[in-house]
Amino acid sequence: MNPVIAFTVIMMIWTISDFISKKTNTMLSSLFIASLIFLIGFKTNLFPEDLLTSSSLLTLGTTIVGFIIVHIGTSISLQEFKAQWKTFVIGVSAVVGIAAFLFVFGPLFETTNHVIAAIAAISGGTISIVMVQEKAIVLGLVAVAVMPVLISAFQGVIGFPLTSMILRKEAKNIQVQYRNGQLKSNEKSAIEEKTSGKLPEVFQTTAGTLFIVGVVVVVSMKLSEFTGGIINTFIIALLFGIALRATGIFKKNVLGGIDAFGLMMLGVLIIIFGPLATISVNDLIELIVPLLLSFVIGVGGAIIFSVIAGKILGYSLLMSIAIGLTSLYGFPGTMILSQEAANAVGETEEEKKIIENEILPKMIIAGFSTVTITSVFLTSILVGFMI
C-alpha cells in the first residue's frame, strides 16, 4: 500500500476513535474503538494486510518503545510514593493477585503462553502488551499476540463503570466523615514539581532531548546484554527514568512538550494492532473463552488480594477495591474517575475538595503501582517463560 495513504488512513482511524471516546466520556476507550475498526477492516479486506507496515509507524513504534519507558519513569515521584506507600503496597498486591489467580486456574487455558498474555494485559498497559507481543510474534504465536490486544480493548468498558460506582460510594462515606467532623480541610494534594531539570539548554530542544533519552536507552540495552537478558531493557530504562527525575537531571515527563512526543505515542500504540492483520476468524472465535476467563479470574484475583492488603493496612473496603481495579486502565482514568466522584457527591466546593484530596492521590499512585511499575516488572520476567 502507498505509505502516504496508509499513514493517512491510520490517522483517520485514530481521529474517529478519539472523537467517539470523548463523546462517550471515555466509557468507550479510543483503544477499544480503534481495535474494532482495525479488526473489521482487516477481516472484511477493507484494509490491506500491509496497512500498518506500509505506514512506517510500526517501525517507529518498535524503535522508540524504550524512549517512552524512560519518559514513564520520569513521571514517577519518589516523594509521592513515600506519602502513599500503603496505596503502593495495595496496588502491587492487586497485580500479584492477578498473576496468582491466573496461574492457579491456568489449566483452564489452552497454554501457559495464554496465561502470561492474560496477566500482562489485565495488569498493565501498552508496554506490557508490547513485551508479550514481541515474544509471541518471534515464536509464531499470532493468537497469543492478539489476545492481550482484545483484553486491553475491553478493559475500560469493564473497569470504568465499576470503579465509578465504587468511588462514588466511597465519596459518600468521606462526605459523612467530613460532616461528622472526622476529616479536616487539607489543601495539600499530590506534589507537583515544576522544574526544567538540570540538562544544559542545548539538550532541552526536541533533538537534544531525544538524543539524551536515546543514550539512556542504549545504555539500558547494553546493561541488559551484560546480564544475559535476565534483566529486561525496559526495566533498566524505567529505573533510569525514575532515578534521573529523582536527582533532578531530567524534568518530570521528560518527553512532554517536545514536538515529536504525540507521534511517538501513536507509533507505540499502533504496535499492538499489528497482529490483528493476520489472525484468522477461527482463532478469534477460539479466543472468546480465554478472554472471559481472563477477566473473571484476573479481576477476581486483583480484588481479593487488594482487599486483603487494604484490610491489613487500614484502608476501607471500597477504596481497596478501587485501587485494585486501576490495573484495568491506569492514568488518566484514575484522575478522571476521582474528579467525577468528587463532583458528583460533593454539595459544596469545600466538600468536593475534601473528597478529591482523599481519593485522587491514592488513585494516581495506585495506577502507577499497578500499570506503570509492577506490571512492567512482572511481564518482563514472565515473557522469558514463553515457549
C-alpha angles and dihedrals in degrees: 000000000000107000094224093050091046092051092047093049091051091050089050091052092050092047091053091046093051091047094052092044092054092046090055092045089248092299084124105043121221087239091058093049093045092048090052093049093047093045094050091042094052096042093049092044089240085127120044116239091246095055095111097039093047092055091062088225092112090057091047092048096051090047098053103037089104091053090056090048091056088047091052089051090056090054090065119091118202089204091058091049092051090053092047101034092135090055090049091053092050091049092051089048090054092055091046088051091052092052094043095050094044092050092046090053092037094118088069088066125075095242142354087253089065090051092052091047090051093049092050093049100042094046101038152027139242097318094053090048092050090052092055093043094052092054094041093051091049088053092047093245102142096165091052090050092052096045097075090047092058092044091051091048092059099038095090092046088060102030102046101056093039094050092042091056092047095046092050090054090048089048090055090052090051090049091054091048091050093049090049090054095250093120130047130205112272119184093189115103136159110334114256118203118202103189129131091213129240098280115125114259092253089066095049094078122093093260094041094050092047090049094053094044088047090055089053091052092048091051089049090053092050093048090049090052089049089059091049090250092298089122109050119235090234093056092052091046091050091050091048090052092051093046095046091052092045090054092046095241092117122040121234110285092010095200094044113117098018117125095242101048098092093051091045091055091049089051092055093046092051090059092072093057094056098093091051088075095063107029116108126235090244090056090051091052091049089054094061095086095044089050093053092045091049093056098041096044098034097047090043091055092048092052096045095047094044091049091051092048091044092051091053093047096045100252122143119258093246095047091049092053092047090052091051092050093056087085086075096063117354123189132025089022090060091058097042095049092047093051092045091053092050093048093045096051105029113090096193134034088250093055092046090052093048093050093045093049090052097047109027100062091048094049094046093052090042091058092050093047094050110031103021104039118011096039092050092048093047096044092049088058098042096051087065088068095054112113 
